[in-house]
């Protein structure tokens, strides 16, 4: 007898694999479908990839240092999921921070389409400037 994953379980597994990718800079088996496409938007630029290698190159070009996803929220959609997360890492002797939101469409093979929206990378000076200027109501 073979156990099959529910759609909610599949979304959870793929979202966890995506977080693993962010924290290790390695693509877990089964994360991406063969016909994968990514559209990545950062504050002043836009990049695209249509392969696992292309997505990895975009990631390593912007985040060569492994980080830690400190907060995340995953919401299933009709075609996949949306994940909102915050990431921290240390590079060049200082701490960095970013917030991102991703929409993922999935198939039986994995993620087929990925849209990434990133706030950009905030160094310690930007984090301090923000903290001094704004009191957030929620973390």
KOLNUPA-176022 format. One record per residue (C-alpha): residue number from 1; residue in one letter; y, z, x. Coordinates in nm, 4 decimals. Example, Ala and Ser with C-alpha at 12.3 -4.5 7.8 and 13.67 -1.06 7.14 Angstrom:
<sites>
<site><figu>1</figu><gukol>A</gukol><Y>-0.4500</Y><Z>0.7800</Z><X>1.2300</X></site>
<site><figu>2</figu><gukol>S</gukol><Y>-0.1060</Y><Z>0.7140</Z><X>1.3670</X></site>
</sites>
This chain:
<sites>
<site><figu>1</figu><gukol>X</gukol><Y>0.0000</Y><Z>0.0000</Z><X>0.0000</X></site>
<site><figu>2</figu><gukol>X</gukol><Y>0.3420</Y><Z>-0.0939</Z><X>0.1369</X></site>
<site><figu>3</figu><gukol>X</gukol><Y>0.6510</Y><Z>0.1085</Z><X>0.0662</X></site>
<site><figu>4</figu><gukol>X</gukol><Y>0.9623</Y><Z>-0.0889</Z><X>-0.0161</X></site>
<site><figu>5</figu><gukol>X</gukol><Y>1.3139</Y><Z>0.0360</Z><X>0.0337</X></site>
<site><figu>6</figu><gukol>X</gukol><Y>1.5468</Y><Z>0.0627</Z><X>-0.2617</X></site>
<site><figu>7</figu><gukol>X</gukol><Y>1.8797</Y><Z>-0.1185</Z><X>-0.2291</X></site>
<site><figu>8</figu><gukol>X</gukol><Y>2.0512</Y><Z>0.2170</Z><X>-0.1711</X></site>
<site><figu>9</figu><gukol>X</gukol><Y>1.8032</Y><Z>0.3021</Z><X>0.1053</X></site>
<site><figu>10</figu><gukol>X</gukol><Y>1.8523</Y><Z>-0.0399</Z><X>0.2666</X></site>
<site><figu>11</figu><gukol>X</gukol><Y>2.2285</Y><Z>0.0041</Z><X>0.2621</X></site>
<site><figu>12</figu><gukol>X</gukol><Y>2.1937</Y><Z>0.3494</Z><X>0.4186</X></site>
<site><figu>13</figu><gukol>X</gukol><Y>1.9604</Y><Z>0.2180</Z><X>0.6900</X></site>
<site><figu>14</figu><gukol>X</gukol><Y>2.1916</Y><Z>-0.0735</Z><X>0.7743</X></site>
<site><figu>15</figu><gukol>X</gukol><Y>2.5020</Y><Z>0.1488</Z><X>0.7731</X></site>
<site><figu>16</figu><gukol>X</gukol><Y>2.3256</Y><Z>0.3941</Z><X>1.0073</X></site>
<site><figu>17</figu><gukol>X</gukol><Y>2.2240</Y><Z>0.1047</Z><X>1.2346</X></site>
<site><figu>18</figu><gukol>X</gukol><Y>2.5839</Y><Z>-0.0151</Z><X>1.2385</X></site>
<site><figu>19</figu><gukol>X</gukol><Y>2.7042</Y><Z>0.3316</Z><X>1.3427</X></site>
<site><figu>20</figu><gukol>X</gukol><Y>2.4338</Y><Z>0.3291</Z><X>1.6134</X></site>
<site><figu>21</figu><gukol>X</gukol><Y>2.5762</Y><Z>-0.0033</Z><X>1.7361</X></site>
<site><figu>22</figu><gukol>X</gukol><Y>2.9274</Y><Z>0.1451</Z><X>1.7507</X></site>
<site><figu>23</figu><gukol>X</gukol><Y>2.8115</Y><Z>0.4514</Z><X>1.9436</X></site>
<site><figu>24</figu><gukol>X</gukol><Y>2.5799</Y><Z>0.2742</Z><X>2.1900</X></site>
<site><figu>25</figu><gukol>X</gukol><Y>2.7282</Y><Z>-0.0763</Z><X>2.2223</X></site>
<site><figu>26</figu><gukol>X</gukol><Y>2.3749</Y><Z>-0.2101</Z><X>2.1652</X></site>
<site><figu>27</figu><gukol>X</gukol><Y>2.2628</Y><Z>-0.4055</Z><X>1.8590</X></site>
<site><figu>28</figu><gukol>X</gukol><Y>1.9681</Y><Z>-0.2348</Z><X>1.6860</X></site>
<site><figu>29</figu><gukol>X</gukol><Y>1.6773</Y><Z>-0.4507</Z><X>1.5742</X></site>
<site><figu>30</figu><gukol>X</gukol><Y>1.7186</Y><Z>-0.5698</Z><X>1.2153</X></site>
<site><figu>31</figu><gukol>X</gukol><Y>2.0932</Y><Z>-0.5069</Z><X>1.1922</X></site>
<site><figu>32</figu><gukol>X</gukol><Y>2.2063</Y><Z>-0.8698</Z><X>1.1738</X></site>
<site><figu>33</figu><gukol>X</gukol><Y>2.0626</Y><Z>-1.1655</Z><X>0.9865</X></site>
<site><figu>34</figu><gukol>X</gukol><Y>2.0025</Y><Z>-1.4931</Z><X>1.1704</X></site>
<site><figu>35</figu><gukol>X</gukol><Y>2.2876</Y><Z>-1.6621</Z><X>0.9794</X></site>
<site><figu>36</figu><gukol>X</gukol><Y>2.5313</Y><Z>-1.3815</Z><X>1.0641</X></site>
<site><figu>37</figu><gukol>X</gukol><Y>2.9108</Y><Z>-1.4250</Z><X>1.0623</X></site>
<site><figu>38</figu><gukol>X</gukol><Y>3.1839</Y><Z>-1.1731</Z><X>1.1544</X></site>
<site><figu>39</figu><gukol>X</gukol><Y>3.5602</Y><Z>-1.1846</Z><X>1.0989</X></site>
<site><figu>40</figu><gukol>X</gukol><Y>3.7366</Y><Z>-0.9111</Z><X>1.2982</X></site>
<site><figu>41</figu><gukol>X</gukol><Y>4.1042</Y><Z>-0.8310</Z><X>1.2392</X></site>
<site><figu>42</figu><gukol>X</gukol><Y>4.2974</Y><Z>-0.6022</Z><X>1.4723</X></site>
<site><figu>43</figu><gukol>X</gukol><Y>4.6716</Y><Z>-0.5304</Z><X>1.4359</X></site>
<site><figu>44</figu><gukol>X</gukol><Y>4.7945</Y><Z>-0.8430</Z><X>1.6104</X></site>
<site><figu>45</figu><gukol>X</gukol><Y>4.4875</Y><Z>-1.0633</Z><X>1.6489</X></site>
<site><figu>46</figu><gukol>X</gukol><Y>4.1871</Y><Z>-1.2108</Z><X>1.4691</X></site>
<site><figu>47</figu><gukol>X</gukol><Y>3.8455</Y><Z>-1.2907</Z><X>1.6187</X></site>
<site><figu>48</figu><gukol>X</gukol><Y>3.5267</Y><Z>-1.4425</Z><X>1.4773</X></site>
<site><figu>49</figu><gukol>X</gukol><Y>3.1616</Y><Z>-1.4608</Z><X>1.5781</X></site>
<site><figu>50</figu><gukol>X</gukol><Y>2.8583</Y><Z>-1.6339</Z><X>1.4334</X></site>
<site><figu>51</figu><gukol>X</gukol><Y>2.5927</Y><Z>-1.4707</Z><X>1.6489</X></site>
<site><figu>52</figu><gukol>X</gukol><Y>2.4772</Y><Z>-1.1308</Z><X>1.7670</X></site>
<site><figu>53</figu><gukol>X</gukol><Y>2.5950</Y><Z>-1.2191</Z><X>2.1172</X></site>
<site><figu>54</figu><gukol>X</gukol><Y>2.9393</Y><Z>-1.3119</Z><X>1.9849</X></site>
<site><figu>55</figu><gukol>X</gukol><Y>2.9750</Y><Z>-0.9840</Z><X>1.7948</X></site>
<site><figu>56</figu><gukol>X</gukol><Y>2.8647</Y><Z>-0.7888</Z><X>2.1016</X></site>
<site><figu>57</figu><gukol>X</gukol><Y>3.1227</Y><Z>-0.9753</Z><X>2.3139</X></site>
<site><figu>58</figu><gukol>X</gukol><Y>3.3989</Y><Z>-0.8847</Z><X>2.0671</X></site>
<site><figu>59</figu><gukol>X</gukol><Y>3.2893</Y><Z>-0.5210</Z><X>2.0664</X></site>
<site><figu>60</figu><gukol>X</gukol><Y>3.2634</Y><Z>-0.4932</Z><X>2.4440</X></site>
<site><figu>61</figu><gukol>X</gukol><Y>3.5946</Y><Z>-0.6756</Z><X>2.4889</X></site>
<site><figu>62</figu><gukol>X</gukol><Y>3.7732</Y><Z>-0.4139</Z><X>2.2800</X></site>
<site><figu>63</figu><gukol>X</gukol><Y>3.5530</Y><Z>-0.1078</Z><X>2.3303</X></site>
<site><figu>64</figu><gukol>X</gukol><Y>3.3579</Y><Z>-0.1306</Z><X>2.6573</X></site>
<site><figu>65</figu><gukol>X</gukol><Y>3.3278</Y><Z>0.2497</Z><X>2.6609</X></site>
<site><figu>66</figu><gukol>X</gukol><Y>3.0818</Y><Z>0.4109</Z><X>2.4211</X></site>
<site><figu>67</figu><gukol>X</gukol><Y>3.2439</Y><Z>0.6255</Z><X>2.1562</X></site>
<site><figu>68</figu><gukol>X</gukol><Y>3.1577</Y><Z>0.8658</Z><X>1.8806</X></site>
<site><figu>69</figu><gukol>X</gukol><Y>3.2009</Y><Z>0.8048</Z><X>1.5091</X></site>
<site><figu>70</figu><gukol>X</gukol><Y>3.3522</Y><Z>1.1355</Z><X>1.3995</X></site>
<site><figu>71</figu><gukol>X</gukol><Y>3.3934</Y><Z>1.0626</Z><X>1.0298</X></site>
<site><figu>72</figu><gukol>X</gukol><Y>3.2462</Y><Z>0.7993</Z><X>0.7994</X></site>
<site><figu>73</figu><gukol>X</gukol><Y>3.2158</Y><Z>0.7084</Z><X>0.4356</X></site>
<site><figu>74</figu><gukol>X</gukol><Y>2.9711</Y><Z>0.4474</Z><X>0.3081</X></site>
<site><figu>75</figu><gukol>X</gukol><Y>2.9973</Y><Z>0.2908</Z><X>-0.0371</X></site>
<site><figu>76</figu><gukol>X</gukol><Y>2.7316</Y><Z>0.0497</Z><X>-0.1664</X></site>
<site><figu>77</figu><gukol>X</gukol><Y>2.8613</Y><Z>-0.2731</Z><X>-0.3228</X></site>
<site><figu>78</figu><gukol>X</gukol><Y>2.6845</Y><Z>-0.5382</Z><X>-0.5279</X></site>
<site><figu>79</figu><gukol>X</gukol><Y>2.6225</Y><Z>-0.7436</Z><X>-0.2115</X></site>
<site><figu>80</figu><gukol>X</gukol><Y>2.6035</Y><Z>-0.4766</Z><X>0.0601</X></site>
<site><figu>81</figu><gukol>X</gukol><Y>2.8366</Y><Z>-0.1949</Z><X>0.1559</X></site>
<site><figu>82</figu><gukol>X</gukol><Y>3.1801</Y><Z>-0.0843</Z><X>0.2676</X></site>
<site><figu>83</figu><gukol>X</gukol><Y>3.2091</Y><Z>0.1663</Z><X>0.5485</X></site>
<site><figu>84</figu><gukol>X</gukol><Y>3.5263</Y><Z>0.3476</Z><X>0.6498</X></site>
<site><figu>85</figu><gukol>X</gukol><Y>3.5126</Y><Z>0.5376</Z><X>0.9768</X></site>
<site><figu>86</figu><gukol>X</gukol><Y>3.7059</Y><Z>0.7059</Z><X>1.2548</X></site>
<site><figu>87</figu><gukol>X</gukol><Y>3.6016</Y><Z>0.6691</Z><X>1.6153</X></site>
<site><figu>88</figu><gukol>X</gukol><Y>3.6923</Y><Z>0.8563</Z><X>1.9345</X></site>
<site><figu>89</figu><gukol>X</gukol><Y>3.6166</Y><Z>0.7780</Z><X>2.2988</X></site>
<site><figu>90</figu><gukol>X</gukol><Y>3.7384</Y><Z>0.8626</Z><X>2.6476</X></site>
<site><figu>91</figu><gukol>X</gukol><Y>3.8629</Y><Z>0.5913</Z><X>2.8836</X></site>
<site><figu>92</figu><gukol>X</gukol><Y>4.1057</Y><Z>0.5787</Z><X>3.1757</X></site>
<site><figu>93</figu><gukol>X</gukol><Y>4.1361</Y><Z>0.9561</Z><X>3.1849</X></site>
<site><figu>94</figu><gukol>X</gukol><Y>4.2502</Y><Z>0.9950</Z><X>2.8255</X></site>
<site><figu>95</figu><gukol>X</gukol><Y>4.1182</Y><Z>1.0233</Z><X>2.4720</X></site>
<site><figu>96</figu><gukol>X</gukol><Y>4.1431</Y><Z>0.7308</Z><X>2.2304</X></site>
<site><figu>97</figu><gukol>X</gukol><Y>4.1219</Y><Z>0.7056</Z><X>1.8512</X></site>
<site><figu>98</figu><gukol>X</gukol><Y>4.0861</Y><Z>0.4344</Z><X>1.5858</X></site>
<site><figu>99</figu><gukol>X</gukol><Y>4.0257</Y><Z>0.3980</Z><X>1.2128</X></site>
<site><figu>100</figu><gukol>X</gukol><Y>3.8401</Y><Z>0.1021</Z><X>1.0720</X></site>
<site><figu>101</figu><gukol>X</gukol><Y>3.7093</Y><Z>-0.0364</Z><X>0.7471</X></site>
<site><figu>102</figu><gukol>X</gukol><Y>3.4233</Y><Z>-0.2823</Z><X>0.7275</X></site>
<site><figu>103</figu><gukol>X</gukol><Y>3.2816</Y><Z>-0.4840</Z><X>0.4417</X></site>
<site><figu>104</figu><gukol>X</gukol><Y>2.9244</Y><Z>-0.6002</Z><X>0.4943</X></site>
<site><figu>105</figu><gukol>X</gukol><Y>2.7216</Y><Z>-0.8429</Z><X>0.2853</X></site>
<site><figu>106</figu><gukol>X</gukol><Y>2.3471</Y><Z>-0.8062</Z><X>0.3367</X></site>
<site><figu>107</figu><gukol>X</gukol><Y>2.0245</Y><Z>-0.9952</Z><X>0.2810</X></site>
<site><figu>108</figu><gukol>X</gukol><Y>1.6626</Y><Z>-0.9033</Z><X>0.3418</X></site>
<site><figu>109</figu><gukol>X</gukol><Y>1.7189</Y><Z>-0.9951</Z><X>0.7105</X></site>
<site><figu>110</figu><gukol>X</gukol><Y>2.0200</Y><Z>-0.7671</Z><X>0.7630</X></site>
<site><figu>111</figu><gukol>X</gukol><Y>2.3962</Y><Z>-0.8114</Z><X>0.7607</X></site>
<site><figu>112</figu><gukol>X</gukol><Y>2.4985</Y><Z>-1.1710</Z><X>0.6853</X></site>
<site><figu>113</figu><gukol>X</gukol><Y>2.8774</Y><Z>-1.1385</Z><X>0.6637</X></site>
<site><figu>114</figu><gukol>X</gukol><Y>3.0979</Y><Z>-0.8756</Z><X>0.8215</X></site>
<site><figu>115</figu><gukol>X</gukol><Y>3.4727</Y><Z>-0.8287</Z><X>0.7763</X></site>
<site><figu>116</figu><gukol>X</gukol><Y>3.6280</Y><Z>-0.5707</Z><X>1.0097</X></site>
<site><figu>117</figu><gukol>X</gukol><Y>3.9796</Y><Z>-0.4264</Z><X>0.9771</X></site>
<site><figu>118</figu><gukol>X</gukol><Y>4.0967</Y><Z>-0.1992</Z><X>1.2602</X></site>
<site><figu>119</figu><gukol>X</gukol><Y>4.4161</Y><Z>0.0053</Z><X>1.2988</X></site>
<site><figu>120</figu><gukol>X</gukol><Y>4.4103</Y><Z>-0.0634</Z><X>1.6708</X></site>
<site><figu>121</figu><gukol>X</gukol><Y>4.3368</Y><Z>0.1809</Z><X>1.9488</X></site>
<site><figu>122</figu><gukol>X</gukol><Y>4.5637</Y><Z>0.4839</Z><X>1.9697</X></site>
<site><figu>123</figu><gukol>X</gukol><Y>4.6006</Y><Z>0.6505</Z><X>2.3099</X></site>
<site><figu>124</figu><gukol>X</gukol><Y>4.6971</Y><Z>1.0179</Z><X>2.3484</X></site>
<site><figu>125</figu><gukol>X</gukol><Y>5.0701</Y><Z>0.9383</Z><X>2.3373</X></site>
<site><figu>126</figu><gukol>X</gukol><Y>5.0360</Y><Z>0.7494</Z><X>2.0056</X></site>
<site><figu>127</figu><gukol>X</gukol><Y>4.8216</Y><Z>1.0271</Z><X>1.8547</X></site>
<site><figu>128</figu><gukol>X</gukol><Y>5.0811</Y><Z>1.2880</Z><X>1.9604</X></site>
<site><figu>129</figu><gukol>X</gukol><Y>5.3688</Y><Z>1.0742</Z><X>1.8269</X></site>
<site><figu>130</figu><gukol>X</gukol><Y>5.1909</Y><Z>1.0380</Z><X>1.4937</X></site>
<site><figu>131</figu><gukol>X</gukol><Y>5.1072</Y><Z>1.4100</Z><X>1.4757</X></site>
<site><figu>132</figu><gukol>X</gukol><Y>5.4760</Y><Z>1.4985</Z><X>1.5386</X></site>
<site><figu>133</figu><gukol>X</gukol><Y>5.6057</Y><Z>1.2527</Z><X>1.2772</X></site>
<site><figu>134</figu><gukol>X</gukol><Y>5.3508</Y><Z>1.2799</Z><X>0.9963</X></site>
<site><figu>135</figu><gukol>X</gukol><Y>5.1668</Y><Z>1.5621</Z><X>0.8266</X></site>
<site><figu>136</figu><gukol>X</gukol><Y>4.8477</Y><Z>1.4198</Z><X>0.6810</X></site>
<site><figu>137</figu><gukol>X</gukol><Y>4.7328</Y><Z>1.5603</Z><X>0.3487</X></site>
<site><figu>138</figu><gukol>X</gukol><Y>4.3671</Y><Z>1.4971</Z><X>0.4374</X></site>
<site><figu>139</figu><gukol>X</gukol><Y>4.1997</Y><Z>1.4421</Z><X>0.7752</X></site>
</sites>
